[in-house]
Amino acid sequence: MKYASTIFASIALAGLLSAPVLAREITHSMGVTDVPDNPQRIIVLTNEGTEALLAVGITPVGAVKSFLGNPWYDHIAADMADVVVVGEESAVNLELLVSLEPDLILGNKMRHEKIYEQLSAIAPTVISERLRGDWKINMELYTDAAGVGEKGKAELAKFDARIDALSAELGDALNEQISIARFMAGQTRIYYKDTFSGLILNEIGFKRPATQDKDDFAEEITKERIPELEGDRLFYFNYETGNGEADSQAADWTADPLWQNLNVVKAGKVHAVSDAIWNTAGGIIAANIMLDEIEKFYGVAPTR
């Protein structure tokens, strides 16, 4: 208890000593917070939030570790070389946050509601509501809080323009029903429409098989339900953390007779894609790379 008290006393003191000049009010999921007009030392506590900042030219002083990578996803590693790892999305190192003297903290209610008061004692803290398919909503909030809201909107507008251009290029290919699966250690899931890749595919205009046409997140399935993965094209990704268990799960399932009997498998329209890009990173940089990959899979002209 004495140790915990010391931590919180340090947090409170750091908040007082590093208090910035507050210039704007930001309304977010936990209330209204006064934030600096031009924050210079931002800490971001979600993977998708990290991409939101990088996309508008802001490098955070601290960020939570990428779910995959050491410590960052390959597609952002070069831009994050000097960024301090401040824990994981669900396990933030508060003492380290204090030492970095941030003037703005960005987080998410699903991950950080319980530590919001401690975060707010360190620096002005802005919290988005949800994760999953809400990356665009969250990016607007994060970039607004960072004082570059117009840049954030411009990047989102460019992405939406790519969606429209890609949809036009695909034409009749949009009649394909797209199936999505994920392999994890000892677990397989069907991914529905309230997911990162599900939302993007829906925006492009692709259809989903009837068994997957749900405004839900995901569902764990057993091998007996492999036929529910039937579609005109199937994308799957492995959440492989380095112990080989997700890859083993994928190898086991894709060798199963029920999998091999899927028409989409027989047609050669099954694609293994990156879990980081199609699911875990969850931000605008990954979203643009996902569009690049779809263009290549379908052989259409690049939209950027």
LINPENOR-V798448 format. One record per residue. N is the residue number from 1. SS is DSSP state (@ for helix, = for strand, . for the rest). PHI is phi in whole degrees, -180 to 180 (none if undefined). PSI is psi in whole degrees, 0 to 359 (none if undefined). Layout:
n:N ss:SS phi:PHI psi:PSI
n:N ss:SS phi:PHI psi:PSI
//
This chain:
n:1 ss:. phi:none psi:320
n:2 ss:@ phi:-63 psi:320
n:3 ss:@ phi:-64 psi:316
n:4 ss:@ phi:-63 psi:319
n:5 ss:@ phi:-62 psi:321
n:6 ss:@ phi:-64 psi:319
n:7 ss:@ phi:-60 psi:310
n:8 ss:@ phi:-70 psi:329
n:9 ss:@ phi:-65 psi:320
n:10 ss:@ phi:-65 psi:320
n:11 ss:@ phi:-62 psi:312
n:12 ss:@ phi:-62 psi:318
n:13 ss:@ phi:-64 psi:317
n:14 ss:@ phi:-62 psi:322
n:15 ss:@ phi:-62 psi:321
n:16 ss:@ phi:-72 psi:317
n:17 ss:@ phi:-71 psi:326
n:18 ss:. phi:-104 psi:15
n:19 ss:. phi:-58 psi:121
n:20 ss:. phi:-82 psi:169
n:21 ss:. phi:-74 psi:117
n:22 ss:= phi:-90 psi:131
n:23 ss:= phi:-125 psi:340
n:24 ss:= phi:-137 psi:152
n:25 ss:= phi:-102 psi:132
n:26 ss:= phi:-120 psi:124
n:27 ss:= phi:-90 psi:129
n:28 ss:= phi:-144 psi:188
n:29 ss:. phi:-66 psi:340
n:30 ss:. phi:-106 psi:4
n:31 ss:= phi:137 psi:214
n:32 ss:= phi:-121 psi:130
n:33 ss:= phi:-128 psi:136
n:34 ss:= phi:-80 psi:127
n:35 ss:= phi:-124 psi:159
n:36 ss:= phi:-64 psi:151
n:37 ss:. phi:-69 psi:327
n:38 ss:. phi:-142 psi:72
n:39 ss:. phi:-62 psi:141
n:40 ss:. phi:-113 psi:342
n:41 ss:. phi:-130 psi:82
n:42 ss:= phi:-96 psi:136
n:43 ss:= phi:-113 psi:132
n:44 ss:= phi:-119 psi:134
n:45 ss:. phi:-112 psi:15
n:46 ss:. phi:-134 psi:152
n:47 ss:@ phi:-64 psi:317
n:48 ss:@ phi:-70 psi:331
n:49 ss:@ phi:-67 psi:324
n:50 ss:@ phi:-59 psi:315
n:51 ss:@ phi:-67 psi:325
n:52 ss:@ phi:-60 psi:317
n:53 ss:@ phi:-70 psi:313
n:54 ss:@ phi:-59 psi:324
n:55 ss:@ phi:-66 psi:336
n:56 ss:. phi:-107 psi:17
n:57 ss:. phi:85 psi:17
n:58 ss:. phi:-106 psi:126
n:59 ss:. phi:-102 psi:118
n:60 ss:. phi:-69 psi:155
n:61 ss:. phi:-78 psi:335
n:62 ss:= phi:-148 psi:150
n:63 ss:= phi:-155 psi:155
n:64 ss:. phi:-73 psi:152
n:65 ss:. phi:-60 psi:143
n:66 ss:. phi:-63 psi:148
n:67 ss:. phi:-64 psi:330
n:68 ss:. phi:-127 psi:143
n:69 ss:. phi:114 psi:171
n:70 ss:. phi:-136 psi:85
n:71 ss:. phi:-98 psi:359
n:72 ss:. phi:-114 psi:155
n:73 ss:. phi:-56 psi:147
n:74 ss:. phi:-57 psi:323
n:75 ss:. phi:-77 psi:352
n:76 ss:. phi:-124 psi:358
n:77 ss:@ phi:-56 psi:318
n:78 ss:@ phi:-63 psi:325
n:79 ss:@ phi:-82 psi:350
n:80 ss:@ phi:-112 psi:15
n:81 ss:. phi:-58 psi:325
n:82 ss:. phi:-104 psi:10
n:83 ss:. phi:-88 psi:137
n:84 ss:= phi:-83 psi:132
n:85 ss:= phi:-77 psi:125
n:86 ss:. phi:-112 psi:31
n:87 ss:= phi:107 psi:206
n:88 ss:= phi:-119 psi:166
n:89 ss:. phi:-52 psi:319
n:90 ss:. phi:-101 psi:8
n:91 ss:= phi:-150 psi:78
n:92 ss:= phi:-85 psi:137
n:93 ss:. phi:-88 psi:97
n:94 ss:@ phi:-66 psi:322
n:95 ss:@ phi:-61 psi:320
n:96 ss:@ phi:-68 psi:322
n:97 ss:@ phi:-58 psi:315
n:98 ss:@ phi:-58 psi:315
n:99 ss:@ phi:-66 psi:336
n:100 ss:. phi:-83 psi:352
n:101 ss:. phi:49 psi:58
n:102 ss:. phi:-71 psi:156
n:103 ss:. phi:-110 psi:0
n:104 ss:= phi:-160 psi:136
n:105 ss:= phi:-122 psi:135
n:106 ss:= phi:-117 psi:128
n:107 ss:= phi:-144 psi:193
n:108 ss:= phi:-138 psi:139
n:109 ss:@ phi:-61 psi:321
n:110 ss:@ phi:-61 psi:330
n:111 ss:@ phi:-100 psi:326
n:112 ss:@ phi:-126 psi:12
n:113 ss:@ phi:-57 psi:320
n:114 ss:@ phi:-71 psi:339
n:115 ss:@ phi:-111 psi:15
n:116 ss:@ phi:-59 psi:318
n:117 ss:@ phi:-64 psi:319
n:118 ss:@ phi:-65 psi:318
n:119 ss:@ phi:-62 psi:317
n:120 ss:@ phi:-66 psi:334
n:121 ss:@ phi:-74 psi:340
n:122 ss:@ phi:-85 psi:315
n:123 ss:. phi:-164 psi:163
n:124 ss:. phi:-52 psi:130
n:125 ss:= phi:-125 psi:129
n:126 ss:= phi:-117 psi:128
n:127 ss:= phi:-122 psi:123
n:128 ss:= phi:-78 psi:165
n:129 ss:. phi:-82 psi:303
n:130 ss:. phi:-129 psi:170
n:131 ss:. phi:-112 psi:228
n:132 ss:. phi:56 psi:248
n:133 ss:. phi:-92 psi:11
n:134 ss:. phi:-96 psi:21
n:135 ss:@ phi:-62 psi:327
n:136 ss:@ phi:-70 psi:315
n:137 ss:@ phi:-59 psi:316
n:138 ss:@ phi:-67 psi:322
n:139 ss:@ phi:-63 psi:320
n:140 ss:@ phi:-61 psi:318
n:141 ss:@ phi:-66 psi:311
n:142 ss:@ phi:-61 psi:313
n:143 ss:@ phi:-70 psi:327
n:144 ss:@ phi:-64 psi:314
n:145 ss:@ phi:-61 psi:326
n:146 ss:. phi:-80 psi:359
n:147 ss:. phi:84 psi:14
n:148 ss:. phi:-130 psi:43
n:149 ss:@ phi:-58 psi:322
n:150 ss:@ phi:-67 psi:323
n:151 ss:@ phi:-65 psi:320
n:152 ss:@ phi:-61 psi:314
n:153 ss:@ phi:-63 psi:323
n:154 ss:@ phi:-65 psi:319
n:155 ss:@ phi:-65 psi:320
n:156 ss:@ phi:-67 psi:322
n:157 ss:@ phi:-64 psi:321
n:158 ss:@ phi:-64 psi:321
n:159 ss:@ phi:-66 psi:315
n:160 ss:@ phi:-62 psi:324
n:161 ss:@ phi:-66 psi:323
n:162 ss:@ phi:-63 psi:319
n:163 ss:@ phi:-58 psi:313
n:164 ss:@ phi:-63 psi:317
n:165 ss:@ phi:-67 psi:319
n:166 ss:@ phi:-66 psi:319
n:167 ss:@ phi:-59 psi:318
n:168 ss:@ phi:-66 psi:320
n:169 ss:@ phi:-65 psi:324
n:170 ss:@ phi:-71 psi:325
n:171 ss:@ phi:56 psi:238
n:172 ss:@ phi:-66 psi:341
n:173 ss:@ phi:-62 psi:340
n:174 ss:@ phi:-68 psi:350
n:175 ss:@ phi:-75 psi:348
n:176 ss:. phi:-67 psi:142
n:177 ss:= phi:-94 psi:121
n:178 ss:= phi:-99 psi:130
n:179 ss:= phi:-108 psi:143
n:180 ss:= phi:-131 psi:131
n:181 ss:= phi:-134 psi:154
n:182 ss:= phi:-133 psi:134
n:183 ss:= phi:-106 psi:134
n:184 ss:= phi:-131 psi:179
n:185 ss:. phi:-63 psi:111
n:186 ss:. phi:67 psi:20
n:187 ss:= phi:-152 psi:142
n:188 ss:= phi:-129 psi:138
n:189 ss:= phi:-126 psi:147
n:190 ss:= phi:-90 psi:134
n:191 ss:= phi:-104 psi:128
n:192 ss:. phi:-96 psi:206
n:193 ss:. phi:-86 psi:337
n:194 ss:. phi:-90 psi:55
n:195 ss:. phi:-136 psi:168
n:196 ss:@ phi:-59 psi:303
n:197 ss:@ phi:-71 psi:326
n:198 ss:@ phi:-62 psi:318
n:199 ss:@ phi:-64 psi:315
n:200 ss:@ phi:-65 psi:317
n:201 ss:@ phi:-61 psi:322
n:202 ss:@ phi:-66 psi:320
n:203 ss:@ phi:-64 psi:322
n:204 ss:@ phi:-64 psi:325
n:205 ss:. phi:117 psi:7
n:206 ss:. phi:-68 psi:152
n:207 ss:= phi:-95 psi:164
n:208 ss:. phi:-120 psi:150
n:209 ss:. phi:-56 psi:153
n:210 ss:@ phi:-55 psi:324
n:211 ss:@ phi:-71 psi:346
n:212 ss:@ phi:-117 psi:3
n:213 ss:. phi:-84 psi:67
n:214 ss:. phi:-130 psi:140
n:215 ss:. phi:-85 psi:49
n:216 ss:. phi:-119 psi:178
n:217 ss:. phi:-85 psi:280
n:218 ss:= phi:-156 psi:166
n:219 ss:= phi:-146 psi:133
n:220 ss:= phi:-73 psi:139
n:221 ss:. phi:-128 psi:160
n:222 ss:. phi:-101 psi:170
n:223 ss:@ phi:-59 psi:330
n:224 ss:@ phi:-61 psi:341
n:225 ss:@ phi:-99 psi:11
n:226 ss:@ phi:-53 psi:322
n:227 ss:@ phi:-56 psi:339
n:228 ss:@ phi:-71 psi:349
n:229 ss:@ phi:-87 psi:1
n:230 ss:. phi:-61 psi:142
n:231 ss:. phi:-171 psi:181
n:232 ss:. phi:-79 psi:334
n:233 ss:= phi:-151 psi:140
n:234 ss:= phi:-125 psi:125
n:235 ss:= phi:-109 psi:135
n:236 ss:= phi:-137 psi:151
n:237 ss:= phi:-137 psi:152
n:238 ss:= phi:-111 psi:128
n:239 ss:. phi:-88 psi:79
n:240 ss:. phi:-98 psi:116
n:241 ss:. phi:-96 psi:0
n:242 ss:. phi:119 psi:350
n:243 ss:. phi:-96 psi:0
n:244 ss:. phi:82 psi:356
n:245 ss:@ phi:-70 psi:322
n:246 ss:@ phi:-70 psi:320
n:247 ss:@ phi:-63 psi:322
n:248 ss:@ phi:-65 psi:319
n:249 ss:@ phi:-60 psi:316
n:250 ss:@ phi:-64 psi:316
n:251 ss:@ phi:-63 psi:319
n:252 ss:@ phi:-64 psi:312
n:253 ss:@ phi:-70 psi:318
n:254 ss:@ phi:-72 psi:346
n:255 ss:. phi:-91 psi:350
n:256 ss:. phi:-67 psi:141
n:257 ss:@ phi:-56 psi:325
n:258 ss:@ phi:-65 psi:321
n:259 ss:@ phi:-66 psi:312
n:260 ss:@ phi:-63 psi:337
n:261 ss:. phi:-87 psi:354
n:262 ss:. phi:-64 psi:138
n:263 ss:@ phi:-62 psi:325
n:264 ss:@ phi:-67 psi:328
n:265 ss:@ phi:-71 psi:314
n:266 ss:@ phi:-61 psi:329
n:267 ss:. phi:-82 psi:354
n:268 ss:. phi:71 psi:30
n:269 ss:. phi:-114 psi:40
n:270 ss:= phi:-110 psi:131
n:271 ss:= phi:-129 psi:125
n:272 ss:= phi:-84 psi:124
n:273 ss:= phi:-125 psi:171
n:274 ss:. phi:-73 psi:128
n:275 ss:@ phi:-64 psi:322
n:276 ss:@ phi:-61 psi:314
n:277 ss:@ phi:-76 psi:315
n:278 ss:@ phi:-88 psi:353
n:279 ss:@ phi:-150 psi:299
n:280 ss:@ phi:-75 psi:318
n:281 ss:. phi:-63 psi:314
n:282 ss:. phi:69 psi:19
n:283 ss:. phi:-125 psi:185
n:284 ss:@ phi:-69 psi:329
n:285 ss:@ phi:-67 psi:313
n:286 ss:@ phi:-63 psi:321
n:287 ss:@ phi:-61 psi:318
n:288 ss:@ phi:-67 psi:322
n:289 ss:@ phi:-66 psi:322
n:290 ss:@ phi:-60 psi:318
n:291 ss:@ phi:-64 psi:320
n:292 ss:@ phi:-56 psi:315
n:293 ss:@ phi:-69 psi:321
n:294 ss:@ phi:-63 psi:319
n:295 ss:@ phi:-58 psi:318
n:296 ss:@ phi:-69 psi:318
n:297 ss:@ phi:-60 psi:324
n:298 ss:@ phi:-99 psi:358
n:299 ss:. phi:65 psi:37
n:300 ss:. phi:-105 psi:166
n:301 ss:. phi:-65 psi:139
n:302 ss:. phi:-61 psi:144
n:303 ss:. phi:-104 psi:9
n:304 ss:. phi:-152 psi:none
//
